[in-house]
Amino acid sequence: MFKALLNWCFRPSTLRFWTGVGALALSTALFLVACQPIALSAGGSSDADFEAKVLDVIRKNPQVILESVSEYNQQQAQKQRELRQNFARDSKTNPQKVIGSSPTLGKGKVLLVEFSDFQCPYCSRAIGPLKQFLGEYPDRVTLTFKHFPLRSIHPQAMPAAQAAWAAQQQGKFWEYHDELFANQAKLSDATYGEIAKKLGLDLPKFERERNSDAAKKAVSEDATLAESLGLEGTPSFLMGGEPVQQPSVDGFKAAFERASK
């Protein structure tokens, strides 16, 4: 529970929330004191006096701060609803827009988007049910993989994602994906190189690409998409743009039936 709380508190989306709240609170306080003259001492700074005035305004006008926070939350919620609606629409009418340059499996009409973290044990456990489901629906579903490294609690999540991206550039994403999960307990720079060698990758090219700005950008864009959709953890699956409630064979099948209607 404590780790989950830490993960939420330090997620980029949460940090942006508090930053926004802080900015609203500060701007409100500044507005309220803006018309009040602040005396400058002859030989010193007015910082302490100004801080005291701001804190006094906040104490005397808590409703203004609460109203600002409420308005901010409403704006963010509306923005997220619109993003989810657009994502769901594109998943059904323009799946390639959602897929972008991400790796895929299958060529079915229903798009299944997976947001995953290579260091997440729950993501590893979901692989079995996912593969069984795909095996039973080979020509009816297209799976695409999106990176969602939980960097605040999984220090190897980002490096592993970048390594998988580098393997993708040599056409070996899914093989590398399976090896990463099989070696989840010992993820490290050495492990990434060993897997690349095992799969016959061009090692100098692999090393350059996994440490490149392009790799960081690609992984970060996937994570930003996950956050914009309001996803809070991994693995997260969206079938036809709608959340899969349970990453089990039955859960995937139920989501498929809903998406097929």
C-alpha positions in Angstrom: 0.0 0.0 0.0 2.8 2.4 0.9 4.6 1.7 -2.4 1.4 2.3 -4.3 0.9 5.6 -2.5 4.5 6.7 -3.3 3.9 5.6 -6.9 0.8 7.8 -7.2 2.4 10.8 -5.4 5.4 10.9 -7.6 3.8 10.0 -11.0 4.3 12.8 -13.5 0.5 13.3 -13.9 0.2 13.7 -10.1 3.1 16.1 -9.9 1.6 18.2 -12.7 -1.7 18.3 -10.7 0.0 19.7 -7.6 2.0 22.1 -9.7 -1.2 23.3 -11.3 -2.9 23.7 -7.9 0.1 25.5 -6.5 0.1 27.9 -9.5 -3.6 28.6 -9.0 -3.2 29.2 -5.3 -0.2 31.5 -5.8 -1.9 33.4 -8.6 -5.0 33.8 -6.5 -3.0 35.0 -3.5 -1.0 37.4 -5.7 -4.2 38.8 -7.2 -5.7 39.4 -3.7 -2.6 41.3 -2.5 -1.7 43.0 -5.8 -3.5 46.2 -5.0 -2.0 46.4 -1.5 1.2 48.5 -1.2 4.2 46.7 0.2 6.7 48.9 1.9 10.3 48.4 1.1 12.8 48.6 3.9 15.6 51.0 3.2 18.4 48.4 3.5 16.7 45.1 3.2 14.2 42.8 1.4 10.5 42.7 1.4 10.4 39.0 0.9 9.4 38.1 4.4 6.7 40.7 4.6 5.3 39.7 1.2 5.3 36.0 2.3 3.4 36.9 5.4 0.8 38.9 3.5 0.3 36.0 1.0 -0.1 33.5 3.8 -2.5 35.8 5.6 -4.6 36.2 2.5 -4.8 32.4 2.0 -5.8 32.0 5.7 -8.5 34.6 5.4 -9.8 33.4 2.0 -9.6 29.6 1.9 -12.8 29.4 -0.2 -11.0 31.2 -3.1 -8.2 28.6 -3.1 -10.8 25.7 -2.9 -12.7 27.3 -5.8 -9.5 27.5 -7.8 -8.7 23.9 -7.1 -12.2 22.8 -8.0 -12.1 24.7 -11.3 -8.8 23.2 -12.1 -10.0 19.7 -11.4 -13.1 20.2 -13.6 -11.0 21.5 -16.5 -8.6 18.5 -16.2 -11.5 16.0 -16.0 -13.1 17.5 -19.0 -9.9 17.4 -21.0 -9.3 13.8 -20.0 -12.8 12.8 -21.0 -12.3 14.4 -24.4 -9.0 12.6 -24.9 -10.5 9.2 -23.9 -13.4 9.8 -26.3 -11.0 10.6 -29.2 -8.8 7.6 -28.3 -11.8 5.3 -28.3 -13.1 6.7 -31.6 -9.6 6.4 -33.2 -9.2 2.9 -31.9 -12.3 1.8 -33.9 -12.2 4.1 -37.0 -8.5 4.8 -37.4 -6.5 2.2 -35.4 -3.2 3.0 -37.2 -3.3 6.5 -35.7 -3.3 4.9 -32.2 -0.7 2.3 -33.2 1.7 4.8 -34.7 5.2 3.3 -34.7 4.4 0.9 -31.9 5.0 -2.9 -32.4 2.0 -5.1 -33.2 0.8 -8.7 -33.2 -2.1 -9.9 -35.3 -4.2 -8.3 -38.0 -7.7 -8.3 -36.6 -10.2 -5.5 -36.8 -10.4 -5.0 -33.0 -7.5 -3.1 -31.5 -6.1 -4.1 -28.1 -3.7 -1.6 -26.6 -1.3 -2.8 -23.9 0.5 -0.3 -21.6 3.2 -2.2 -19.8 6.3 -2.0 -17.6 9.0 -4.6 -18.0 9.9 -4.5 -14.3 6.3 -4.8 -13.1 5.5 -8.3 -11.8 1.8 -7.9 -12.6 2.7 -7.2 -16.3 4.7 -10.5 -16.3 1.7 -12.4 -14.9 -0.6 -11.0 -17.6 1.5 -12.5 -20.5 0.1 -16.0 -20.1 -3.6 -15.1 -20.3 -2.9 -12.5 -23.0 -1.1 -15.1 -25.2 -3.8 -17.7 -24.6 -6.5 -15.1 -25.6 -4.6 -14.1 -28.8 -4.2 -17.7 -29.7 -7.9 -18.2 -29.6 -8.6 -15.0 -31.5 -5.7 -15.0 -34.0 -7.4 -13.2 -36.9 -9.8 -11.0 -34.9 -7.5 -8.9 -32.7 -4.5 -6.6 -33.3 -2.4 -6.1 -30.2 -0.1 -3.1 -29.9 2.4 -2.5 -27.2 2.9 0.9 -25.5 5.6 1.6 -22.9 4.5 2.8 -19.5 7.6 2.6 -17.2 6.7 3.4 -13.6 10.1 5.0 -12.9 9.4 6.1 -9.4 9.2 2.5 -8.1 11.0 0.5 -10.9 14.5 1.9 -11.6 15.1 -0.5 -14.5 11.7 0.1 -16.2 13.0 3.0 -18.4 16.3 1.3 -19.4 14.4 -1.9 -20.2 11.9 0.0 -22.3 14.6 1.7 -24.3 16.4 -1.6 -24.9 13.1 -3.1 -26.2 12.7 -0.1 -28.5 16.3 -0.6 -29.8 15.5 -4.2 -30.5 12.4 -3.2 -32.3 14.5 -1.1 -34.7 16.1 -4.4 -35.7 12.8 -6.3 -36.0 13.1 -8.2 -32.8 10.8 -6.4 -30.4 8.5 -9.4 -29.4 11.5 -11.8 -29.0 13.2 -9.2 -26.8 10.0 -8.5 -24.9 9.7 -12.1 -24.0 13.3 -12.3 -22.9 13.0 -9.2 -20.7 10.0 -10.7 -18.8 11.8 -14.0 -18.5 14.8 -12.2 -16.9 12.8 -9.7 -15.0 14.5 -10.5 -11.7 17.9 -9.5 -13.1 17.3 -6.5 -15.3 20.5 -4.5 -15.9 22.7 -3.1 -18.6 24.6 -6.4 -18.7 21.3 -8.3 -19.2 20.2 -6.1 -22.0 23.4 -6.7 -23.8 23.3 -10.5 -23.2 19.7 -10.7 -24.6 20.7 -8.7 -27.7 23.6 -11.0 -28.3 21.4 -14.1 -27.8 18.9 -12.8 -30.4 21.7 -12.0 -32.9 21.3 -8.3 -32.9 23.9 -5.9 -34.3 25.4 -5.0 -30.8 27.0 -1.7 -31.6 23.8 -0.5 -33.3 21.7 -1.8 -30.4 23.8 0.0 -27.8 23.7 3.3 -29.7 20.0 3.1 -30.2 19.0 2.1 -26.7 20.9 5.0 -25.2 19.7 7.5 -27.9 17.4 10.5 -27.5 15.1 8.8 -30.0 14.6 5.9 -27.6 13.9 8.1 -24.7 11.5 10.2 -26.7 9.5 7.2 -28.0 9.1 5.7 -24.5 8.2 9.0 -23.0 5.6 9.7 -25.6 3.9 6.3 -24.8 4.0 7.1 -21.1 2.5 10.6 -21.7 -0.3 9.0 -23.6 -1.0 6.7 -20.8 -1.1 9.5 -18.3 -3.3 11.7 -20.5 -5.8 8.8 -20.6 -5.8 8.7 -16.8 -4.2 5.3 -16.5 -2.8 4.8 -13.0 -0.9 1.5 -13.1 0.4 -1.4 -15.2 -0.6 -3.5 -16.9 -3.4 -1.5 -18.5 -5.3 -2.8 -21.5 -7.8 -1.0 -23.7 -9.9 -3.0 -26.1 -11.5 -0.9 -28.8 -10.6 2.1 -26.6 -12.4 0.8 -23.5 -10.6 -0.6 -20.4 -10.3 -4.3 -19.9 -11.5 -4.9 -16.4 -9.4 -8.0 -15.7 -6.3 -9.2 -17.6 -7.5 -12.8 -17.7 -8.6 -14.9 -20.6 -12.2 -14.3 -19.6 -11.6 -10.7 -19.1 -10.1 -10.3 -22.5 -13.0 -12.2 -24.1 -15.6 -10.1 -22.4 -13.9 -6.9 -23.5 -13.7 -8.3 -27.0 -17.4 -9.0 -27.1 -18.1 -5.4 -25.9 -15.7 -3.9 -28.5 -17.2 -6.0 -31.3 -20.8 -4.7 -30.9 
